[in-house]
Every structure is written in structure tokens, then in C-alpha cells.
Amino acid sequence: MAMISKNDFFSMSLKDKIRTLYTEGSFVVAIRYYSYKVNLYLLNNYYVEVFYHHKDDRIERIIPLERNPTRLKFYADQIRLPANLL
């Protein structure tokens, strides 16, 4: 299967993003963030956050992991991210 670029992935519909992550992505870790469970995935060479609202039982959004220290702190105590992300 061909590697999908970051731009191509984020231009997909939500349904296609979900399918692609579950078939081609690698689950890394899950965290709690307000009313969400956020699943972090690695897809090819980029990280993707999936925001799942458990009370509504639905995925609300899928976004690229922001490469800023504030956002990365949410994951720092659970996993070791590559140095180029920190």
C-alpha cells in the first residue's frame, strides 16, 4: 500500500481518516483531555491526534500533533517522543 502524505491525509473525510488510521497507523498512547479521550497515532512519519468524546460516543476531530512544548507535555510523562518533536 502506498504511503499517504500528510496533506492528502488531512484533506480526507473524517470517515476516510478513521479508516486509514486503523488500517495503516500505529496506536501510540491515549490520554484524557477535558471531556475527550485523545488517541495518539503514528502514520508514516507524522503524529495524529484523534479526539473521541466518550459521552457522545463519537470521534469529533482528527488533527496533526502540534509541535509546541505545551501540547507535547500532555504526552511527555507517558511516552518518549523523538527528540525532533520536543
SULHU-V355800 format. One record per helix or strand. SS is the DSSP state (a for helix, b for strand). FROM is the first residue (numbers start at 1). TO is the last residue. If there is no record, write none. Layout:
ss from to
SS FROM TO
SS FROM TO
This chain:
ss from to
a 6 10
a 14 24
b 26 33
b 36 43
b 46 53
b 58 64
a 69 76
a 83 85
